[in-house]
Amino acid sequence: MPETPEDRARKTIDGLLVAAGWMVQDRDSANVNAGRGVAIRGFPLKFGHGFADYLLYVGARAAGVVEAKKEGETGMIIRAPGPMR
């Protein structure tokens, strides 16, 4: 089966997160205590809101979201409330 644009984006984002020190995990086998920074792929949001491409945990606490966009599109950056220690 040929690689889709979503597959290529996931590989790129995974690589960038790992290079930045994040532990990237699938939601079905996620362990937010596996390390200081854990990125969980395909995290379900509240009913009717779909999935976050990646939910970021710092010290086992949700700290941010990564939403993939098509190449060339810009996104919005929203900082999570409170300090990220």
Backbone as XML, in Angstrom:
<?xml version="1.0"?>
<chain id="A" units="angstrom">
  <residue number="1" name="MET">
    <atom name="N" x="0.839" y="-1.174" z="0.000"/>
    <atom name="CA" x="0.000" y="0.000" z="0.000"/>
    <atom name="C" x="0.891" y="1.247" z="0.000"/>
  </residue>
  <residue number="2" name="PRO">
    <atom name="N" x="0.614" y="2.200" z="-0.889"/>
    <atom name="CA" x="1.469" y="3.396" z="-0.960"/>
    <atom name="C" x="1.328" y="4.280" z="0.280"/>
  </residue>
  <residue number="3" name="GLU">
    <atom name="N" x="2.394" y="4.995" z="0.571"/>
    <atom name="CA" x="2.401" y="5.892" z="1.722"/>
    <atom name="C" x="1.543" y="7.120" z="1.413"/>
  </residue>
  <residue number="4" name="THR">
    <atom name="N" x="0.670" y="7.483" z="2.350"/>
    <atom name="CA" x="-0.213" y="8.638" z="2.173"/>
    <atom name="C" x="0.479" y="9.905" z="2.673"/>
  </residue>
  <residue number="5" name="PRO">
    <atom name="N" x="-0.038" y="11.078" z="2.298"/>
    <atom name="CA" x="0.516" y="12.321" z="2.848"/>
    <atom name="C" x="0.437" y="12.349" z="4.376"/>
  </residue>
  <residue number="6" name="GLU">
    <atom name="N" x="-0.628" y="11.759" z="4.941"/>
    <atom name="CA" x="-0.758" y="11.710" z="6.402"/>
    <atom name="C" x="0.336" y="10.843" z="7.020"/>
  </residue>
  <residue number="7" name="ASP">
    <atom name="N" x="0.660" y="9.722" z="6.364"/>
    <atom name="CA" x="1.742" y="8.857" z="6.845"/>
    <atom name="C" x="3.070" y="9.607" z="6.843"/>
  </residue>
  <residue number="8" name="ARG">
    <atom name="N" x="3.345" y="10.334" z="5.760"/>
    <atom name="CA" x="4.600" y="11.094" z="5.659"/>
    <atom name="C" x="4.648" y="12.181" z="6.728"/>
  </residue>
  <residue number="9" name="ALA">
    <atom name="N" x="3.523" y="12.872" z="6.934"/>
    <atom name="CA" x="3.484" y="13.926" z="7.955"/>
    <atom name="C" x="3.727" y="13.343" z="9.335"/>
  </residue>
  <residue number="10" name="ARG">
    <atom name="N" x="3.100" y="12.200" z="9.624"/>
    <atom name="CA" x="3.271" y="11.553" z="10.937"/>
    <atom name="C" x="4.732" y="11.188" z="11.161"/>
  </residue>
  <residue number="11" name="LYS">
    <atom name="N" x="5.385" y="10.629" z="10.145"/>
    <atom name="CA" x="6.807" y="10.276" z="10.279"/>
    <atom name="C" x="7.653" y="11.513" z="10.538"/>
  </residue>
  <residue number="12" name="THR">
    <atom name="N" x="7.359" y="12.595" z="9.825"/>
    <atom name="CA" x="8.118" y="13.837" z="10.005"/>
    <atom name="C" x="7.909" y="14.399" z="11.406"/>
  </residue>
  <residue number="13" name="ILE">
    <atom name="N" x="6.653" y="14.485" z="11.828"/>
    <atom name="CA" x="6.357" y="15.035" z="13.159"/>
    <atom name="C" x="6.936" y="14.149" z="14.251"/>
  </residue>
  <residue number="14" name="ASP">
    <atom name="N" x="6.795" y="12.835" z="14.111"/>
    <atom name="CA" x="7.398" y="11.912" z="15.083"/>
    <atom name="C" x="8.894" y="12.169" z="15.207"/>
  </residue>
  <residue number="15" name="GLY">
    <atom name="N" x="9.575" y="12.288" z="14.069"/>
    <atom name="CA" x="11.019" y="12.516" z="14.070"/>
    <atom name="C" x="11.401" y="13.825" z="14.739"/>
  </residue>
  <residue number="16" name="LEU">
    <atom name="N" x="10.635" y="14.869" z="14.468"/>
    <atom name="CA" x="10.908" y="16.170" z="15.085"/>
    <atom name="C" x="10.696" y="16.125" z="16.589"/>
  </residue>
  <residue number="17" name="LEU">
    <atom name="N" x="9.617" y="15.478" z="17.016"/>
    <atom name="CA" x="9.356" y="15.362" z="18.457"/>
    <atom name="C" x="10.450" y="14.558" z="19.154"/>
  </residue>
  <residue number="18" name="VAL">
    <atom name="N" x="10.838" y="13.430" z="18.571"/>
    <atom name="CA" x="11.902" y="12.598" z="19.162"/>
    <atom name="C" x="13.215" y="13.383" z="19.231"/>
  </residue>
  <residue number="19" name="ALA">
    <atom name="N" x="13.541" y="14.106" z="18.159"/>
    <atom name="CA" x="14.776" y="14.901" z="18.142"/>
    <atom name="C" x="14.766" y="15.980" z="19.216"/>
  </residue>
  <residue number="20" name="ALA">
    <atom name="N" x="13.570" y="16.439" z="19.587"/>
    <atom name="CA" x="13.435" y="17.460" z="20.632"/>
    <atom name="C" x="13.356" y="16.849" z="22.026"/>
  </residue>
  <residue number="21" name="GLY">
    <atom name="N" x="13.438" y="15.516" z="22.127"/>
    <atom name="CA" x="13.471" y="14.866" z="23.431"/>
    <atom name="C" x="12.155" y="14.269" z="23.905"/>
  </residue>
  <residue number="22" name="TRP">
    <atom name="N" x="11.121" y="14.286" z="23.076"/>
    <atom name="CA" x="9.828" y="13.708" z="23.461"/>
    <atom name="C" x="9.817" y="12.209" z="23.219"/>
  </residue>
  <residue number="23" name="MET">
    <atom name="N" x="9.087" y="11.486" z="24.050"/>
    <atom name="CA" x="8.821" y="10.065" z="23.829"/>
    <atom name="C" x="7.474" y="10.003" z="23.111"/>
  </residue>
  <residue number="24" name="VAL">
    <atom name="N" x="7.456" y="9.502" z="21.875"/>
    <atom name="CA" x="6.229" y="9.453" z="21.083"/>
    <atom name="C" x="5.586" y="8.078" z="21.258"/>
  </residue>
  <residue number="25" name="GLN">
    <atom name="N" x="4.297" y="8.072" z="21.584"/>
    <atom name="CA" x="3.587" y="6.821" z="21.849"/>
    <atom name="C" x="2.232" y="6.819" z="21.153"/>
  </residue>
  <residue number="26" name="ASP">
    <atom name="N" x="1.729" y="5.615" z="20.869"/>
    <atom name="CA" x="0.368" y="5.453" z="20.368"/>
    <atom name="C" x="-0.582" y="5.522" z="21.548"/>
  </residue>
  <residue number="27" name="ARG">
    <atom name="N" x="-1.793" y="5.997" z="21.313"/>
    <atom name="CA" x="-2.745" y="6.168" z="22.426"/>
    <atom name="C" x="-3.112" y="4.851" z="23.087"/>
  </residue>
  <residue number="28" name="ASP">
    <atom name="N" x="-3.140" y="3.746" z="22.313"/>
    <atom name="CA" x="-3.550" y="2.460" z="22.874"/>
    <atom name="C" x="-2.533" y="1.872" z="23.853"/>
  </residue>
  <residue number="29" name="SER">
    <atom name="N" x="-1.280" y="2.327" z="23.750"/>
    <atom name="CA" x="-0.256" y="1.800" z="24.663"/>
    <atom name="C" x="0.460" y="2.934" z="25.395"/>
  </residue>
  <residue number="30" name="ALA">
    <atom name="N" x="-0.240" y="4.058" z="25.573"/>
    <atom name="CA" x="0.379" y="5.245" z="26.165"/>
    <atom name="C" x="0.630" y="5.088" z="27.658"/>
  </residue>
  <residue number="31" name="ASN">
    <atom name="N" x="1.753" y="5.668" z="28.077"/>
    <atom name="CA" x="2.114" y="5.721" z="29.497"/>
    <atom name="C" x="2.696" y="7.110" z="29.746"/>
  </residue>
  <residue number="32" name="VAL">
    <atom name="N" x="1.887" y="8.008" z="30.303"/>
    <atom name="CA" x="2.338" y="9.387" z="30.507"/>
    <atom name="C" x="3.466" y="9.485" z="31.529"/>
  </residue>
  <residue number="33" name="ASN">
    <atom name="N" x="3.715" y="8.411" z="32.271"/>
    <atom name="CA" x="4.807" y="8.387" z="33.241"/>
    <atom name="C" x="6.083" y="7.776" z="32.675"/>
  </residue>
  <residue number="34" name="ALA">
    <atom name="N" x="6.114" y="7.499" z="31.373"/>
    <atom name="CA" x="7.276" y="6.855" z="30.757"/>
    <atom name="C" x="8.494" y="7.766" z="30.696"/>
  </residue>
  <residue number="35" name="GLY">
    <atom name="N" x="8.296" y="9.053" z="30.800"/>
    <atom name="CA" x="9.398" y="10.008" z="30.743"/>
    <atom name="C" x="8.901" y="11.400" z="31.059"/>
  </residue>
  <residue number="36" name="ARG">
    <atom name="N" x="9.804" y="12.341" z="31.062"/>
    <atom name="CA" x="9.454" y="13.732" z="31.379"/>
    <atom name="C" x="8.502" y="14.322" z="30.340"/>
  </residue>
  <residue number="37" name="GLY">
    <atom name="N" x="8.782" y="14.074" z="29.061"/>
    <atom name="CA" x="7.949" y="14.588" z="27.982"/>
    <atom name="C" x="7.416" y="13.438" z="27.143"/>
  </residue>
  <residue number="38" name="VAL">
    <atom name="N" x="6.096" y="13.286" z="27.097"/>
    <atom name="CA" x="5.466" y="12.199" z="26.341"/>
    <atom name="C" x="4.471" y="12.812" z="25.360"/>
  </residue>
  <residue number="39" name="ALA">
    <atom name="N" x="4.569" y="12.415" z="24.102"/>
    <atom name="CA" x="3.640" y="12.858" z="23.059"/>
    <atom name="C" x="2.793" y="11.655" z="22.662"/>
  </residue>
  <residue number="40" name="ILE">
    <atom name="N" x="1.483" y="11.788" z="22.793"/>
    <atom name="CA" x="0.576" y="10.683" z="22.477"/>
    <atom name="C" x="-0.133" y="10.990" z="21.161"/>
  </residue>
  <residue number="41" name="ARG">
    <atom name="N" x="0.038" y="10.083" z="20.191"/>
    <atom name="CA" x="-0.573" y="10.220" z="18.865"/>
    <atom name="C" x="-2.063" y="9.929" z="18.896"/>
  </residue>
  <residue number="42" name="GLY">
    <atom name="N" x="-2.851" y="10.703" z="18.143"/>
    <atom name="CA" x="-4.260" y="10.413" z="17.937"/>
    <atom name="C" x="-5.075" y="10.388" z="19.203"/>
  </residue>
  <residue number="43" name="PHE">
    <atom name="N" x="-4.919" y="11.405" z="20.018"/>
    <atom name="CA" x="-5.579" y="11.436" z="21.323"/>
    <atom name="C" x="-7.034" y="11.871" z="21.173"/>
  </residue>
  <residue number="44" name="PRO">
    <atom name="N" x="-7.998" y="11.080" z="21.693"/>
    <atom name="CA" x="-9.410" y="11.468" z="21.579"/>
    <atom name="C" x="-9.736" y="12.666" z="22.476"/>
  </residue>
  <residue number="45" name="LEU">
    <atom name="N" x="-10.500" y="13.596" z="21.902"/>
    <atom name="CA" x="-10.941" y="14.768" z="22.659"/>
    <atom name="C" x="-12.368" y="14.549" z="23.139"/>
  </residue>
  <residue number="46" name="LYS">
    <atom name="N" x="-12.949" y="15.565" z="23.754"/>
    <atom name="CA" x="-14.329" y="15.445" z="24.216"/>
    <atom name="C" x="-15.246" y="15.067" z="23.061"/>
  </residue>
  <residue number="47" name="PHE">
    <atom name="N" x="-16.343" y="14.425" z="23.391"/>
    <atom name="CA" x="-17.309" y="13.969" z="22.401"/>
    <atom name="C" x="-17.634" y="15.088" z="21.410"/>
  </residue>
  <residue number="48" name="GLY">
    <atom name="N" x="-17.545" y="14.748" z="20.124"/>
    <atom name="CA" x="-17.865" y="15.696" z="19.072"/>
    <atom name="C" x="-16.712" y="16.561" z="18.617"/>
  </residue>
  <residue number="49" name="HIS">
    <atom name="N" x="-15.535" y="16.414" z="19.254"/>
    <atom name="CA" x="-14.386" y="17.245" z="18.907"/>
    <atom name="C" x="-13.271" y="16.472" z="18.208"/>
  </residue>
  <residue number="50" name="GLY">
    <atom name="N" x="-13.490" y="15.195" z="17.934"/>
    <atom name="CA" x="-12.504" y="14.427" z="17.179"/>
    <atom name="C" x="-11.285" y="14.039" z="17.988"/>
  </residue>
  <residue number="51" name="PHE">
    <atom name="N" x="-10.130" y="14.164" z="17.336"/>
    <atom name="CA" x="-8.860" y="13.732" z="17.912"/>
    <atom name="C" x="-7.819" y="14.833" z="17.758"/>
  </residue>
  <residue number="52" name="ALA">
    <atom name="N" x="-6.922" y="14.924" z="18.728"/>
    <atom name="CA" x="-5.731" y="15.769" z="18.588"/>
    <atom name="C" x="-4.675" y="14.912" z="17.907"/>
  </residue>
  <residue number="53" name="ASP">
    <atom name="N" x="-3.950" y="15.478" z="16.953"/>
    <atom name="CA" x="-2.901" y="14.689" z="16.301"/>
    <atom name="C" x="-1.894" y="14.202" z="17.332"/>
  </residue>
  <residue number="54" name="TYR">
    <atom name="N" x="-1.507" y="15.078" z="18.260"/>
    <atom name="CA" x="-0.609" y="14.712" z="19.358"/>
    <atom name="C" x="-1.006" y="15.504" z="20.589"/>
  </residue>
  <residue number="55" name="LEU">
    <atom name="N" x="-1.107" y="14.833" z="21.721"/>
    <atom name="CA" x="-1.300" y="15.522" z="22.997"/>
    <atom name="C" x="0.017" y="15.390" z="23.756"/>
  </residue>
  <residue number="56" name="LEU">
    <atom name="N" x="0.543" y="16.519" z="24.208"/>
    <atom name="CA" x="1.848" y="16.545" z="24.865"/>
    <atom name="C" x="1.684" y="16.577" z="26.375"/>
  </residue>
  <residue number="57" name="TYR">
    <atom name="N" x="2.422" y="15.696" z="27.039"/>
    <atom name="CA" x="2.435" y="15.636" z="28.500"/>
    <atom name="C" x="3.830" y="15.983" z="28.997"/>
  </residue>
  <residue number="58" name="VAL">
    <atom name="N" x="3.894" y="16.815" z="30.004"/>
    <atom name="CA" x="5.155" y="17.141" z="30.684"/>
    <atom name="C" x="4.961" y="16.772" z="32.141"/>
  </residue>
  <residue number="59" name="GLY">
    <atom name="N" x="5.803" y="15.874" z="32.638"/>
    <atom name="CA" x="5.666" y="15.433" z="34.018"/>
    <atom name="C" x="4.298" y="14.833" z="34.296"/>
  </residue>
  <residue number="60" name="ALA">
    <atom name="N" x="3.763" y="14.060" z="33.346"/>
    <atom name="CA" x="2.475" y="13.361" z="33.448"/>
    <atom name="C" x="1.265" y="14.303" z="33.479"/>
  </residue>
  <residue number="61" name="ARG">
    <atom name="N" x="1.465" y="15.567" z="33.086"/>
    <atom name="CA" x="0.349" y="16.525" z="33.020"/>
    <atom name="C" x="0.216" y="17.040" z="31.597"/>
  </residue>
  <residue number="62" name="ALA">
    <atom name="N" x="-1.015" y="17.097" z="31.100"/>
    <atom name="CA" x="-1.254" y="17.616" z="29.757"/>
    <atom name="C" x="-0.708" y="19.038" z="29.667"/>
  </residue>
  <residue number="63" name="ALA">
    <atom name="N" x="0.089" y="19.293" z="28.616"/>
    <atom name="CA" x="0.745" y="20.591" z="28.506"/>
    <atom name="C" x="0.538" y="21.264" z="27.157"/>
  </residue>
  <residue number="64" name="GLY">
    <atom name="N" x="0.092" y="20.526" z="26.152"/>
    <atom name="CA" x="-0.077" y="21.144" z="24.844"/>
    <atom name="C" x="-0.573" y="20.159" z="23.811"/>
  </residue>
  <residue number="65" name="VAL">
    <atom name="N" x="-0.860" y="20.686" z="22.630"/>
    <atom name="CA" x="-1.393" y="19.895" z="21.526"/>
    <atom name="C" x="-0.624" y="20.236" z="20.265"/>
  </residue>
  <residue number="66" name="VAL">
    <atom name="N" x="-0.368" y="19.223" z="19.439"/>
    <atom name="CA" x="0.187" y="19.434" z="18.105"/>
    <atom name="C" x="-0.883" y="19.023" z="17.113"/>
  </residue>
  <residue number="67" name="GLU">
    <atom name="N" x="-1.276" y="19.943" z="16.265"/>
    <atom name="CA" x="-2.252" y="19.667" z="15.210"/>
    <atom name="C" x="-1.539" y="19.806" z="13.878"/>
  </residue>
  <residue number="68" name="ALA">
    <atom name="N" x="-1.507" y="18.764" z="13.101"/>
    <atom name="CA" x="-0.860" y="18.798" z="11.790"/>
    <atom name="C" x="-1.716" y="19.595" z="10.813"/>
  </residue>
  <residue number="69" name="LYS">
    <atom name="N" x="-1.060" y="20.320" z="9.931"/>
    <atom name="CA" x="-1.723" y="21.076" z="8.870"/>
    <atom name="C" x="-1.110" y="20.675" z="7.533"/>
  </residue>
  <residue number="70" name="LYS">
    <atom name="N" x="-1.845" y="20.906" z="6.463"/>
    <atom name="CA" x="-1.298" y="20.645" z="5.136"/>
    <atom name="C" x="-0.092" y="21.539" z="4.926"/>
  </residue>
  <residue number="71" name="GLU">
    <atom name="N" x="0.866" y="21.038" z="4.145"/>
    <atom name="CA" x="2.066" y="21.816" z="3.863"/>
    <atom name="C" x="1.665" y="23.145" z="3.237"/>
  </residue>
  <residue number="72" name="GLY">
    <atom name="N" x="2.233" y="24.218" z="3.748"/>
    <atom name="CA" x="1.928" y="25.545" z="3.249"/>
    <atom name="C" x="0.852" y="26.261" z="4.048"/>
  </residue>
  <residue number="73" name="GLU">
    <atom name="N" x="0.069" y="25.527" z="4.835"/>
    <atom name="CA" x="-0.951" y="26.160" z="5.684"/>
    <atom name="C" x="-0.308" y="26.629" z="6.968"/>
  </residue>
  <residue number="74" name="THR">
    <atom name="N" x="-0.846" y="27.686" z="7.511"/>
    <atom name="CA" x="-0.360" y="28.151" z="8.804"/>
    <atom name="C" x="-1.340" y="27.739" z="9.875"/>
  </residue>
  <residue number="75" name="GLY">
    <atom name="N" x="-0.858" y="27.612" z="11.060"/>
    <atom name="CA" x="-1.702" y="27.231" z="12.183"/>
    <atom name="C" x="-1.629" y="28.291" z="13.262"/>
  </residue>
  <residue number="76" name="MET">
    <atom name="N" x="-2.365" y="28.073" z="14.291"/>
    <atom name="CA" x="-2.382" y="28.976" z="15.420"/>
    <atom name="C" x="-1.630" y="28.300" z="16.569"/>
  </residue>
  <residue number="77" name="ILE">
    <atom name="N" x="-0.869" y="29.063" z="17.290"/>
    <atom name="CA" x="-0.161" y="28.535" z="18.452"/>
    <atom name="C" x="-0.887" y="29.024" z="19.693"/>
  </residue>
  <residue number="78" name="ILE">
    <atom name="N" x="-1.294" y="28.086" z="20.518"/>
    <atom name="CA" x="-1.979" y="28.430" z="21.765"/>
    <atom name="C" x="-1.176" y="27.846" z="22.906"/>
  </residue>
  <residue number="79" name="ARG">
    <atom name="N" x="-0.807" y="28.658" z="23.859"/>
    <atom name="CA" x="-0.026" y="28.189" z="25.001"/>
    <atom name="C" x="-0.966" y="27.680" z="26.078"/>
  </residue>
  <residue number="80" name="ALA">
    <atom name="N" x="-0.610" y="26.551" z="26.629"/>
    <atom name="CA" x="-1.396" y="25.989" z="27.732"/>
    <atom name="C" x="-1.269" y="26.905" z="28.944"/>
  </residue>
  <residue number="81" name="PRO">
    <atom name="N" x="-2.338" y="27.015" z="29.742"/>
    <atom name="CA" x="-2.246" y="27.872" z="30.929"/>
    <atom name="C" x="-1.296" y="27.279" z="31.972"/>
  </residue>
  <residue number="82" name="GLY">
    <atom name="N" x="-0.657" y="28.151" z="32.705"/>
    <atom name="CA" x="0.222" y="27.709" z="33.785"/>
    <atom name="C" x="1.626" y="27.416" z="33.298"/>
  </residue>
  <residue number="83" name="PRO">
    <atom name="N" x="2.580" y="27.380" z="34.215"/>
    <atom name="CA" x="3.969" y="27.119" z="33.861"/>
    <atom name="C" x="4.193" y="25.668" z="33.456"/>
  </residue>
  <residue number="84" name="MET">
    <atom name="N" x="5.107" y="25.463" z="32.532"/>
    <atom name="CA" x="5.482" y="24.110" z="32.115"/>
    <atom name="C" x="6.848" y="23.829" z="32.715"/>
  </residue>
  <residue number="85" name="ARG">
    <atom name="N" x="6.857" y="23.090" z="33.800"/>
    <atom name="CA" x="8.107" y="22.816" z="34.517"/>
    <atom name="C" x="8.666" y="21.483" z="34.161"/>
  </residue>
</chain>
